[in-house]
Structures are given as C-alpha cells and as structure tokens.
Amino acid sequence: MATTSTTGSTLLQPLSNAVQLPIDQVNFVVCQLFALLAAIWFRTYLHSSKTSSFMRHVVATLLGLYLALFCFGWYALHFLVQSGISYCIMIIIGVENMHTYCFLFALGYLTVCQITRVYIFDYGQYSADFSGPMMIITQKITSLAYEIHDGMFRKDEELTPSQRGLAVRRMPSLLEYLSYNCNFMGILAGPLCSYKDYITFIEGRSYHMAQSGENGREEIQYGRTEPSPNIAVIQKLLVCGLSLLFHLTISKTLPVEYNIDEHFQATASWPTKVVYLYVSLLAARPKYYFAWTLADAINNAAGFGFRGYDENGAARWDLISNLRIQQIEMSTSFKMFLDNWNIQTALWLKRVCYERASLSPTIQTFILSAIWHGVYPGYYLTFLTGVLMTLAARAMRSNFRHYFVKPPQVKLLYDVVTWIVTQIAISYTVVPFVLLSIKPSFMFYSSWYYCLHIVGILVLLLLPSKKTQRGKNRHEDIRLSRSKKFDEGENSLGQNSFYTTNNVCNQNQEMASRHSS
C-alpha cells in the first residue's frame, strides 16, 4: 500500500493505493492529464482569434495556480512569493541592475527551499515536490530579467544575435509576468521557454509569416494556415505511454541501488557488473522521458511549441522540446548524449551564465548547474565526474577519430565501439545522481576501483591536448563585431539549436539561430 504523505490533496489516495504509487506522483500524473485536456479546450474555445490576450492570460494563470495548489497544497504559495518579490525587484531596482538582484534572489530562495525540504523534511524522497516547479520558475525569472536588461538597457551592438532575438523591449505587466511563470501548461514540469515566444503564442502571432520591408528593418506580417498539432501530440502521447509502461513494469525490477549490493558485488563477474550498470541506468531514464514528453505534448495541444516548417513543408512542434530520445540512446559520444538531454536547461545555463561570465565561464556554469539541481551530494559528484569524462572524451576524439572516418566498415566499427564506451561512461557518471547520498556513491565507485576516473586522468595526462582556439576566436568575433542589421530570425518563434551543460561550456560559441518562419 502506498503510504507516502503529501502536502497536496489526498483526494486521489484510493487510486494511489490501487496502483501502488506514492500519492505525490499520482497527483502529478492526474494533474498533467487534466492539463492536457485543458490545453485542448484552451486551443479550441479560447483561441486567440476568439478571445482577447487578457482573457487567455487570466485563464492560463488561474488554471496553473489551481493545479499547483492541488499537487502541493499551501506550499504552492512559494511560487507566488518567489515570483512576486522578483517582480518587485524588477520594478524597484530598475533595468540596469535588476538582472543581478533577481538572479541572486531567485536562486537563493530556491536553494533555501531545497535545503529545507531535503535536510529537514524528507531526505532521499525522490518524488514529486514543490521544489521541482520552483526550479522551472527560477529559470523563467532569471531568463526574463536578463532579457529585459538586454532589451531596455544594453545597446543593440553590444548584444549577440541570439540575445537580440530574445531581448524584451518593454516591462511586462503583472498579469503577463504571472502568466509566463505560472501558466497551467508549464507550472508542474515546464519546460522553460523564452518570454517572447510565450507572449507571441498568447497573442496569436505564432503562425504569421515574416517578410522584410523596403527599409530592411520593418517586417510585414501575413498569415498562413495554422498547422494542427494533433499528429505531434498523438506521437508524443504514445511515447509517454510506452515510457510509463516501461517504468512501471521493468524499471522497478532493475534498481540502480543493486549496483552496490554486497552480494552482487561479491559474486557477479565484471561483464555482469558492466551489463547491469548499463541496463539499470537505461531503466531509470523512462520516467524523465515520460514527464518531459508529456509536458511538451501539453504545450503543443494548447498550440504552443510551433517552430516553423522543415524543408519538406512539414510543421515542426519542437520549439520547447526538452530531449531527443533516439539520439540519446544511440549516442556515440559524451557530447552527443548531453546535447540531447535536458535541452532547455542547457540553453538557460548558456544564456544567463556562460556567455555573460568574464572569469572562468566553464567553472561558473558547472557550479550554477549543480546549485540549481539541488543540494544532494550525489549531484556534485556527478558533475565533477562529468567534467573529467567530458575532457577525456574530447581528447580521445580529437586524437583518434580522424583515423576511422573513411572506410565505411571501419567507421561502423568505430561507431559501435564508441557507442559502448559512451553508454558505460554515462552510466558510470550518473550513478551518484540517482543514489543521491555520498556514502553509497563512493561505495559504487570503490567497487569499480575508480577505474574510469583513473582512465580519464591518464588520457588527459598522456594525450596531447588540442585547444579549440577557433571556437574561442569565433566567440570573440561575435562579441566584438558591430551588427549593421538584425538577423532575419530576430522576430521568429524559437531557436534551432540545443545545448547541454557540457555543450554550453565547450561549444557556446555556436550561437543559437532563430528560425525563419
């Protein structure tokens, strides 16, 4: 019987008992399914062509606050407190320094809530809790603060192309601000989106085609038939169903904790340990696939997430997608895996930290990522190990890959070997992230004799390093060059580039391009 307590409603306790899941998780899934139905209703009956932006903001905000209250009870007030105080900071401090104060307050408030929840209430309870939505709201508050600072204080020639495309040129009203932070489509699981993209969706300008005017600056808007998100939503719901089924049936039979079981460590052969490590971490991913894909489907069902058309004229609904499952599972490099995992969080790290840091941007970005994720020691172990694995993988790739690219048979063999190595290295790295605590994490690494740590260090010591000066020069050129005109994609709906924490640090120079409608 599921007996886990909840800060939210206990109305669904009988269902929780029936499916043998914690009530927090049941509340989350049911509220997300309700949000999906509400999104369909929102797009059908509160379409921008039928009602005002004001009404769409009001309904989206009230529904979001109701879902938060149902899931988290009065702890949902933290969302309003954090958002409200941050808005006051924006108004009082002014556009010159508001981004700094909003960043410090929002991240500090989130950290205090995480410390309180973890070390006072329920250490190790890895289920739905109010700090999850606060992580997304923190991203939105800080992103918007920087976008307003860019649009209302900094000069256009000081901005990168992506910063110009995201810059907000006027202060949002309180209703617009709350709607952006607390709308029902993203209140529980996100994902993060830019403020301009959200307002464009609410005002019904997502499907307009843009054409430059005679002066090259003005843009003439003309309509195009609005694409239907139904096929995209159905496809994503199928992925959700399969992920949930996998999680409920297989994931529980392959716990990550079994990797540190004394009997298993004493009796299992090394091939068995390697295979179980990979399979157990593979089984731990579907819950993320389910939550993030369902959140994406909810936004799409409401009409949000359209990113233009591909070369074949097919509508693309991946503006705010948070992962690409096929690329994740078939990754042949650390970079490829991380490029397709938690995409919107990596974009946030790039926008608010890496490209703005003047001293050690890589270190600052990893520190911010660790603080934002939470206060469990396992998170920090994973990030530290990830740095080592990333640098070692880059060194190996730069020194050896060019020997295996030409004959197709050799390239295939290289891809197979690198896929195996990548999956093992990823699994080895993220075990502490799942175990959370410091003692079991070191037990695991000790049982593996820290072998991948040692290999990574030896690779960095023995192989010649090849610095990416070309990338650094490109970054400097972007910052120093004076743009004579805006990018054609300045007013477009989204960005056609996705980053992970690792990719932010290593390849931030490839600026995210705003797609042309």
PEVEN-V921688 format. One record per backbone hydrogen bond with DSSP energy under -0.5 kcal/mol. NH is the residue of the N-H (numbers start at 1). CO is the residue of the C=O. If there is no record, write none. Layout:
BEGIN
nh/co
NH/CO
NH/CO
END
This chain:
BEGIN
nh/co
3/1
8/71
9/70
13/10
16/12
17/13
18/14
19/15
20/16
21/16
23/4
26/22
27/23
28/24
29/25
30/26
31/27
32/28
33/29
34/30
35/31
36/32
37/33
38/34
39/35
40/36
41/37
42/38
43/39
44/40
45/41
46/41
46/42
50/47
51/47
56/52
57/53
58/54
59/55
60/56
61/57
62/58
63/59
64/60
65/61
66/62
67/63
68/64
69/65
70/66
71/67
72/68
73/69
75/72
76/73
77/74
78/75
79/76
80/76
81/77
82/78
83/79
84/80
85/81
86/82
87/83
88/84
89/85
90/86
91/87
92/88
93/89
94/89
94/90
97/94
98/94
100/97
101/97
102/98
103/99
104/100
105/101
106/102
107/103
108/104
109/105
110/106
111/107
112/108
113/109
114/110
115/111
116/112
117/113
118/114
119/115
120/116
121/116
121/117
122/117
125/122
126/124
127/125
132/129
133/129
134/130
135/131
135/132
136/132
137/133
138/134
139/135
140/136
141/137
142/138
143/139
144/140
145/141
146/142
147/143
148/144
149/145
150/146
151/147
152/148
153/149
154/149
158/155
159/155
159/156
164/160
165/161
166/162
167/163
168/147
169/167
177/173
178/174
179/175
180/176
181/177
182/178
183/179
184/60
186/183
187/183
190/186
198/194
199/195
200/196
201/197
202/198
203/199
204/201
205/200
208/205
209/222
211/220
213/218
216/213
220/211
221/219
222/209
233/229
234/230
235/231
236/232
237/233
238/234
239/235
240/236
241/237
242/238
243/239
244/240
245/241
246/242
247/243
248/244
249/245
250/246
251/246
252/247
253/250
254/250
254/251
258/255
259/256
260/257
261/258
265/261
266/262
267/263
268/264
273/269
274/270
275/271
276/272
277/273
278/274
279/275
280/276
281/277
282/278
283/279
284/280
285/281
285/282
286/282
288/285
289/285
290/286
291/287
292/288
293/289
294/290
295/291
296/292
297/293
298/294
299/295
300/296
301/297
302/298
303/300
304/299
307/316
310/314
313/310
316/308
317/315
319/305
321/318
324/340
328/324
329/325
330/326
331/328
337/333
338/334
339/335
340/336
340/337
341/338
342/322
343/322
346/342
347/343
348/344
349/345
350/346
351/347
352/348
353/349
354/349
355/350
356/353
357/353
357/354
364/360
365/361
366/362
367/363
368/364
369/365
370/366
371/367
372/368
373/369
374/370
378/436
379/376
380/376
381/377
382/378
383/379
384/380
385/381
386/382
387/383
388/384
389/385
390/386
391/387
392/388
393/389
394/390
395/391
396/392
397/393
398/394
399/395
400/396
401/397
403/400
404/401
411/407
412/408
413/409
414/410
415/411
416/412
417/413
418/414
419/415
420/416
421/417
422/418
423/419
424/420
425/421
426/422
427/423
428/424
429/425
430/426
431/427
434/430
434/431
435/431
436/432
437/435
441/437
442/438
443/439
444/440
445/441
446/442
447/443
448/444
449/446
450/445
451/448
454/450
455/451
456/452
457/453
458/454
459/455
460/456
461/457
462/458
463/459
467/465
469/467
472/468
473/469
474/470
475/471
476/472
477/473
478/474
479/475
480/476
481/477
483/481
490/487
492/489
496/513
499/343
504/500
505/501
506/502
507/503
508/504
510/507
511/509
515/494
END
